[in-house]
């Protein structure tokens, strides 16, 4: 089968690799000049590393299986990491049970309630009832206001910005389930991983394997239209060209899907309203010495313009970073926030002021560079009753499929969930992609089912 895949992010590239291994002739269309999407790389001068911060958890079974499949399993590196909080102009480590008990900002009863909250959340199976209560209300009710203000609120700010006030408890439930799976039960320490070479190495290997199987990857290409062909299959129009495919799969956001595919191919019902997206402005600091001993520092200080400090060189060896140290400074805002449209120089000035407050001993001589990366649509904002707002995609052509992350309603958006979605999509629709079950007949339109938090089609 000739299969066209729209979108060369992590989902599109993993899908192309899996299909190429099955013997299909795949073509990936990516409008950017490099593949990877949110997981792509950036040239920091002395070294090249991920544009945004990523880590791998021991429980990321689908992602780890993929890395083993493509021959990168031996390049997985695991490290015991530390977690810190910045409160009242001081850093506090909460990286072990003992440090947690010594944490001065929450009393013993508050710590007991916090532990019970985590255990309770980890055992919840019915996530839908959590959609009806705000994350703030649920956490205060479960653990008390003091614990919420000192611990949970900084975490919410780090991941959601000021929009956390409208988010449902589903967010923290999914976050707890993922985050605490990183903790080693015997050592009581977090263990996180990365691939030597970063995601640049992952995408380089995927590109190599896709091309070796006869696939093609087109960069800098904007798909303008997808149309049905009279004899079956579809046509992809781009850059004054028209190419024929037996099947087409769109992995792009719903807004792109609606622009390139007409009503004869897909229907999109928006539920009871629209979906808001979070964007991110991420300062990336390259220094000669490490900034913090922690992988992540959650910040509870309104004067600081970023909402977290990610000490990537506490996970990745400086040998992989040209002997330098790498620190990410993320600030999450709604995708229409003016901050996302400020110039790099303006943002460097703002972030520089925050650095001087947190690290008064950091001087210009110790800074190699300060970069600014941004993304306008990182993840949907999981507001109250979010599942009723999610666009519901219905495909109307037997050769047209949709697989994207817009409808992850009960899971955090991360590369393991993306790999899982691809695996489940191929398990459910592999036969149809290969034309083996068409004799059974198919209605003209079908509602795409939920796939552990995502919606896919054709069904």
BAVONU-916961 format. One line per field, with one value per residue (C-alpha): x, y, z; residue number from 1; residue in one letter. Coordinates in Angstrom, 2 decimals. Example, Ala and Ser with C-alpha at 12.3 -4.5 7.8 and 13.67 -1.06 7.14 Angstrom:
px <- [12.30:13.67]
py <- [-4.50:-1.06]
pz <- [7.80:7.14]
num <- [1:2]
residu <- [a:s]
***
This chain:
px <- [0.00:1.07:0.31:0.60:1.11:0.40:2.62:6.21:6.06:6.74:3.37:3.75:7.30:6.57:3.53:5.59:8.25:5.72:3.96:7.23:8.20:4.96:6.06:4.08:5.47:5.06:5.49:5.62:4.68:6.07:5.71:8.71:12.28:13.04:10.97:10.09:7.48:7.67:10.39:12.70:16.23:17.94:21.49:22.78:26.22:28.66:26.16:22.77:20.01:16.21:14.36:12.15:12.83:11.98:12.64:11.77:10.19:10.77:7.04:7.12:6.82:5.57:8.32:11.03:9.77:10.01:13.56:14.53:12.84:14.87:18.13:18.48:17.77:21.48:21.67:19.14:20.73:19.10:19.90:18.69:17.40:16.41:13.35:13.42:11.07:11.91:9.84:10.51:13.82:15.14:15.67:14.31:15.02:12.14:13.90:13.54:11.10:13.40:13.72:9.99:9.49:11.95:10.28:9.65:6.70:4.20:3.46:3.38:-0.38:-0.19:2.49:0.37:-2.59:-0.35:0.84:-2.75:-3.80:-1.14:-2.04:-5.73:-5.21:-3.01:-5.84:-8.66:-9.96:-13.09:-11.48:-14.78:-16.02:-12.85:-13.85:-16.61:-14.39:-11.57:-8.06:-7.74:-10.91:-10.07:-6.52:-7.59:-10.34:-7.97:-4.82:-5.68:-5.05:-1.54:-0.24:-1.97:-0.42:3.10:3.35:0.56:0.04:3.68:3.41:0.23:1.80:4.85:2.76:-0.28:0.55:-2.27:-4.81:-4.62:-7.64:-9.96:-8.47:-10.23:-8.83:-8.20:-4.96:-3.39:-4.71:-2.97:0.14:0.42:0.01:2.84:5.20:5.31:5.95:9.47:10.22:12.41:10.71:13.93:15.99:13.06:14.59:13.32:14.96:14.60:16.09:17.11:18.55:22.19:22.15:18.67:15.62:17.79:19.28:15.80:14.54:17.75:17.28:13.60:14.45:17.19:14.89:11.97:14.15:15.86:12.41:11.66:9.80:10.09:10.13:9.27:10.27:9.10:5.91:2.50:-0.37:-3.17:-5.90:-6.75:-9.40:-10.97:-10.10:-12.89:-11.37:-10.51:-7.72:-6.96:-5.00:-2.71:-2.24:0.81:3.18:1.37:1.66:-0.88:0.11:-2.04:-2.13:-4.06:-4.51:-3.91:-3.49:-3.60:-1.71:-1.97:-4.19:-7.92:-7.61:-5.25:-7.45:-10.49:-8.48:-7.11:-9.96:-13.44:-16.76:-16.73:-13.79:-14.35:-16.88:-15.88:-18.40:-17.12:-19.16:-20.38:-17.59:-14.05:-10.78:-8.18:-4.49:-1.50:1.63:5.07:7.90:11.02:14.25:17.20:20.33:23.76:26.27:29.75:28.59:25.36:22.63:20.89:21.45:17.84:16.24:13.14:12.57:8.96:8.72:6.34:7.42:5.34:8.37:9.93:8.77:9.23:7.33:9.99:13.69:14.67:18.30:18.77:22.49:21.52:19.96:22.25:26.02:27.82:30.00:26.99:26.57:30.03:31.15:28.45:25.34:21.80:18.84:15.30:13.12:9.52:6.60:3.22:0.50:-2.61:-1.81:-3.15:-1.11:0.94:4.01:4.33:4.69:7.34:10.74:13.58:15.48:12.50:12.12:15.83:15.62:12.57:14.02:17.40:15.78:14.20:17.54:19.18:16.53:16.86:20.62:22.26:25.72:25.28:27.38:27.60:30.97:29.36:26.67:27.55:24.16:20.46:18.14:14.39:12.22:8.46:5.50:1.96:0.07:1.71:-1.34:-5.08:-6.21:-8.15:-10.88:-13.97:-15.93:-13.24:-14.36:-17.61:-15.65:-13.31:-13.91:-15.37:-13.94:-15.93:-14.26:-16.42:-14.07:-12.70:-9.19:-8.95:-7.75:-7.14:-4.78:-3.81:-3.34:-6.20:-8.42:-6.13:-8.76:-7.46:-3.70:-0.85:0.60:4.00:5.87:4.99:1.27:1.93:3.76:0.88:-1.66:0.23:0.48:-3.25:-4.20:-2.31:-3.70:-7.25:-6.94:-3.98:-6.21:-8.24:-5.09:-3.93:-7.34:-7.91:-11.36:-13.06:-15.18:-17.13:-18.58:-18.54:-21.02:-20.38:-19.60:-18.29:-17.63:-13.97:-13.61:-11.68:-8.16:-6.98:-7.67:-7.37:-9.75:-8.81:-10.47:-11.50:-13.59]
py <- [0.00:3.60:5.45:9.19:10.47:14.12:15.38:14.49:14.85:11.95:10.35:10.63:9.31:6.34:5.51:5.73:3.45:0.84:0.85:0.74:-2.37:-3.95:-3.45:-0.33:2.51:5.47:9.17:11.64:15.28:17.76:21.53:22.29:21.99:19.18:16.33:15.90:18.52:19.24:16.61:18.10:19.38:22.77:23.93:25.53:26.30:23.94:21.07:20.04:18.86:18.80:22.07:21.34:19.13:15.43:12.44:8.75:6.90:3.23:2.67:4.05:0.55:1.51:4.08:1.76:-1.04:1.31:2.30:-1.38:-2.08:0.59:-0.51:2.30:0.30:0.08:3.89:4.32:5.94:5.90:8.32:8.82:12.40:14.97:17.20:20.64:23.48:27.18:28.89:32.08:32.64:29.25:25.90:22.77:19.21:16.72:13.85:11.16:10.15:11.57:14.93:14.99:14.51:17.34:19.73:22.75:24.35:21.55:20.05:16.37:16.09:17.84:15.41:12.45:13.85:14.45:10.84:9.62:11.90:10.38:6.82:7.54:9.19:6.33:3.88:5.80:4.07:6.09:9.28:10.70:11.73:13.77:15.87:17.50:19.01:21.53:20.39:23.14:22.14:18.44:18.88:21.24:18.85:15.86:17.35:20.67:24.27:24.61:21.57:22.80:26.27:25.06:21.96:21.41:24.96:25.40:22.13:23.28:26.62:24.87:22.75:24.92:28.53:30.67:28.57:25.87:27.45:26.18:22.69:19.58:17.04:14.65:16.50:15.84:12.26:11.44:13.35:11.44:8.08:8.91:10.87:8.46:5.48:6.93:6.27:3.27:1.47:0.16:3.35:5.74:7.86:8.92:7.27:8.99:8.18:9.61:8.36:9.19:11.83:13.03:12.85:13.95:10.45:8.89:10.75:10.15:6.41:6.55:8.47:5.97:2.96:4.54:5.43:2.02:0.42:2.55:5.34:9.04:12.05:15.45:18.51:22.09:20.87:22.35:20.04:22.11:19.56:15.87:14.66:11.29:9.66:8.25:4.77:4.61:6.03:9.70:12.57:14.83:18.30:20.33:22.87:22.79:18.99:16.21:12.73:9.61:7.31:4.18:5.43:8.72:9.22:12.70:13.14:16.95:18.96:19.13:22.71:21.48:18.45:20.65:22.88:20.11:17.57:18.33:17.12:14.16:12.80:13.88:15.39:17.27:17.91:20.30:18.99:21.78:24.25:24.83:23.46:25.85:25.11:25.88:27.25:27.56:30.05:28.20:29.94:27.59:28.49:27.13:27.61:26.51:25.23:23.53:25.89:23.49:19.90:18.97:17.69:19.78:22.73:23.83:27.55:29.23:32.84:35.26:37.43:34.71:34.95:31.23:28.54:25.87:25.11:21.91:20.97:18.78:18.29:16.46:13.84:14.11:13.92:17.20:15.07:14.93:18.70:19.80:20.08:22.65:22.48:22.86:24.32:24.81:27.63:27.02:29.41:27.94:30.29:30.10:29.92:33.44:35.05:38.09:36.63:34.10:36.93:38.94:39.11:36.87:39.89:40.99:37.50:37.18:40.40:39.20:35.76:37.27:39.37:36.25:34.44:37.29:36.99:33.21:32.98:36.23:34.66:33.81:36.26:36.92:35.17:31.87:32.07:30.77:31.64:32.09:30.78:31.23:28.45:28.63:26.55:27.86:24.58:22.24:20.51:21.05:22.65:19.96:22.18:20.97:18.40:18.48:15.28:17.01:19.78:17.59:17.61:14.28:13.15:10.98:9.73:9.21:7.45:3.95:5.04:8.05:7.83:10.26:9.73:12.72:13.78:16.29:13.92:12.67:13.22:10.98:10.94:13.42:14.25:12.53:10.42:7.14:7.87:8.77:5.47:3.67:5.38:4.29:0.69:0.53:2.23:-0.37:-3.20:-2.00:-0.78:-2.64:-4.99:-2.13:-0.23:-3.28:-3.78:-7.21:-6.61:-4.48:-7.40:-7.18:-3.86:-0.55:2.22:5.55:7.29:6.05:7.68:7.35:5.49:6.51:5.11:5.47:9.15:9.77:9.59:7.84:6.79:5.35:2.67]
pz <- [0.00:-0.69:2.52:3.01:6.57:7.30:10.12:10.96:14.72:17.06:16.30:12.53:12.52:14.79:12.68:9.48:10.95:12.08:8.70:6.74:8.72:7.53:3.94:3.05:0.96:3.31:2.60:5.49:4.84:7.40:7.03:9.28:8.06:10.53:11.92:15.57:16.46:20.20:20.54:17.91:18.55:18.74:18.07:21.28:19.87:21.65:21.32:19.93:22.26:22.59:22.06:25.09:28.11:28.03:30.24:30.19:33.13:33.96:33.44:29.86:28.43:24.96:24.45:25.78:23.51:20.53:21.44:21.66:18.32:16.54:18.15:20.68:23.82:24.63:24.53:27.33:30.37:33.83:36.63:40.21:40.26:42.89:43.25:44.81:45.80:45.79:48.48:50.49:48.66:49.72:47.99:49.69:48.60:48.81:47.08:49.73:52.41:55.08:53.30:52.84:56.59:57.24:54.79:57.05:55.26:55.89:59.31:60.14:59.76:56.40:55.26:56.31:54.38:51.35:51.38:51.67:48.79:46.55:47.50:46.98:43.59:42.39:43.05:41.35:38.23:37.40:36.07:34.75:38.18:38.60:35.58:37.59:40.29:39.96:40.71:43.33:45.18:45.07:46.38:49.19:50.21:50.17:51.69:53.30:52.24:53.72:51.85:48.72:48.88:49.70:47.50:45.00:43.78:42.67:40.77:39.03:38.16:36.73:34.38:33.65:34.45:35.83:33.91:36.59:38.32:35.57:35.28:36.54:38.99:36.07:35.41:38.80:38.86:35.57:36.65:39.95:38.21:35.83:38.08:40.99:38.74:38.41:42.07:42.90:45.79:47.32:47.12:47.61:44.86:41.48:38.49:35.15:31.79:28.45:25.18:24.62:21.92:22.87:20.64:17.73:17.83:17.99:14.94:13.02:13.55:12.59:9.41:8.56:9.00:7.14:4.14:4.20:3.86:0.80:2.57:1.91:4.26:2.77:4.80:4.35:2.69:3.40:2.49:0.97:0.32:0.59:-1.85:-2.73:-6.04:-8.22:-8.31:-4.62:-2.55:-2.09:-3.60:-1.55:-3.02:-1.99:-3.55:-6.93:-7.00:-6.65:-5.45:-5.28:-2.24:-1.35:2.23:4.04:7.78:9.35:12.63:12.67:15.04:14.37:13.07:10.34:9.66:9.02:6.68:4.45:4.44:3.16:4.51:2.16:4.17:7.77:10.13:13.28:16.05:18.70:21.61:23.86:23.10:21.89:23.23:24.63:24.25:26.42:24.85:26.38:26.37:27.43:28.28:27.88:29.80:28.89:31.73:32.69:36.08:37.16:38.30:40.71:41.94:41.07:37.91:38.64:40.93:41.46:42.15:44.60:44.13:42.08:41.28:39.12:35.47:34.79:36.67:37.00:36.71:34.89:35.55:32.49:33.14:36.35:34.09:31.06:31.42:30.61:28.30:25.97:26.26:25.17:28.80:29.56:31.73:30.40:32.31:30.99:32.34:31.20:31.42:30.42:29.19:27.03:23.33:22.72:25.51:24.35:26.08:23.27:20.76:22.55:20.86:21.96:23.28:25.40:26.84:27.55:29.56:31.53:32.22:33.07:35.82:37.29:37.24:39.16:41.88:42.24:41.68:42.84:42.56:38.88:36.87:33.15:32.94:33.92:31.22:27.78:26.25:26.94:24.23:23.82:22.42:22.15:21.07:20.67:21.09:23.57:25.04:25.50:28.74:30.62:32.04:33.92:31.89:29.25:27.52:26.51:24.77:22.75:18.99:17.91:14.61:12.20:9.04:5.95:3.55:3.89:2.91:5.23:8.84:11.70:14.64:16.77:20.38:20.54:22.49:25.24:27.90:30.71:30.29:30.37:26.97:26.71:24.21:25.90:25.45:21.82:21.26:22.99:20.75:17.62:18.86:19.65:16.38:14.34:16.45:15.78:12.17:10.68:8.69:7.26:6.33:4.42:2.79:4.33:5.85:3.20:2.03:5.26:4.11:5.90:6.58:4.89:8.18:11.52:14.85:15.76:19.09:22.18:22.33:25.93:25.79:22.05:19.14:15.91:12.68:10.22:12.01]
num <- [1:2:3:4:5:6:7:8:9:10:11:12:13:14:15:16:17:18:19:20:21:22:23:24:25:26:27:28:29:30:31:32:33:34:35:36:37:38:39:40:41:42:43:44:45:46:47:48:49:50:51:52:53:54:55:56:57:58:59:60:61:62:63:64:65:66:67:68:69:70:71:72:73:74:75:76:77:78:79:80:81:82:83:84:85:86:87:88:89:90:91:92:93:94:95:96:97:98:99:100:101:102:103:104:105:106:107:108:109:110:111:112:113:114:115:116:117:118:119:120:121:122:123:124:125:126:127:128:129:130:131:132:133:134:135:136:137:138:139:140:141:142:143:144:145:146:147:148:149:150:151:152:153:154:155:156:157:158:159:160:161:162:163:164:165:166:167:168:169:170:171:172:173:174:175:176:177:178:179:180:181:182:183:184:185:186:187:188:189:190:191:192:193:194:195:196:197:198:199:200:201:202:203:204:205:206:207:208:209:210:211:212:213:214:215:216:217:218:219:220:221:222:223:224:225:226:227:228:229:230:231:232:233:234:235:236:237:238:239:240:241:242:243:244:245:246:247:248:249:250:251:252:253:254:255:256:257:258:259:260:261:262:263:264:265:266:267:268:269:270:271:272:273:274:275:276:277:278:279:280:281:282:283:284:285:286:287:288:289:290:291:292:293:294:295:296:297:298:299:300:301:302:303:304:305:306:307:308:309:310:311:312:313:314:315:316:317:318:319:320:321:322:323:324:325:326:327:328:329:330:331:332:333:334:335:336:337:338:339:340:341:342:343:344:345:346:347:348:349:350:351:352:353:354:355:356:357:358:359:360:361:362:363:364:365:366:367:368:369:370:371:372:373:374:375:376:377:378:379:380:381:382:383:384:385:386:387:388:389:390:391:392:393:394:395:396:397:398:399:400:401:402:403:404:405:406:407:408:409:410:411:412:413:414:415:416:417:418:419:420:421:422:423:424:425:426:427:428:429:430:431:432:433:434:435:436:437:438:439:440:441:442:443:444:445:446:447:448:449:450:451:452:453:454:455:456:457:458:459]
residu <- [x:x:x:x:x:x:x:x:x:x:x:x:x:x:x:x:x:x:x:x:x:x:x:x:x:x:x:x:x:x:x:x:x:x:x:x:x:x:x:x:x:x:x:x:x:x:x:x:x:x:x:x:x:x:x:x:x:x:x:x:x:x:x:x:x:x:x:x:x:x:x:x:x:x:x:x:x:x:x:x:x:x:x:x:x:x:x:x:x:x:x:x:x:x:x:x:x:x:x:x:x:x:x:x:x:x:x:x:x:x:x:x:x:x:x:x:x:x:x:x:x:x:x:x:x:x:x:x:x:x:x:x:x:x:x:x:x:x:x:x:x:x:x:x:x:x:x:x:x:x:x:x:x:x:x:x:x:x:x:x:x:x:x:x:x:x:x:x:x:x:x:x:x:x:x:x:x:x:x:x:x:x:x:x:x:x:x:x:x:x:x:x:x:x:x:x:x:x:x:x:x:x:x:x:x:x:x:x:x:x:x:x:x:x:x:x:x:x:x:x:x:x:x:x:x:x:x:x:x:x:x:x:x:x:x:x:x:x:x:x:x:x:x:x:x:x:x:x:x:x:x:x:x:x:x:x:x:x:x:x:x:x:x:x:x:x:x:x:x:x:x:x:x:x:x:x:x:x:x:x:x:x:x:x:x:x:x:x:x:x:x:x:x:x:x:x:x:x:x:x:x:x:x:x:x:x:x:x:x:x:x:x:x:x:x:x:x:x:x:x:x:x:x:x:x:x:x:x:x:x:x:x:x:x:x:x:x:x:x:x:x:x:x:x:x:x:x:x:x:x:x:x:x:x:x:x:x:x:x:x:x:x:x:x:x:x:x:x:x:x:x:x:x:x:x:x:x:x:x:x:x:x:x:x:x:x:x:x:x:x:x:x:x:x:x:x:x:x:x:x:x:x:x:x:x:x:x:x:x:x:x:x:x:x:x:x:x:x:x:x:x:x:x:x:x:x:x:x:x:x:x:x:x:x:x:x:x:x:x:x:x:x:x:x:x:x:x:x:x:x:x:x:x:x:x:x:x:x:x]
***
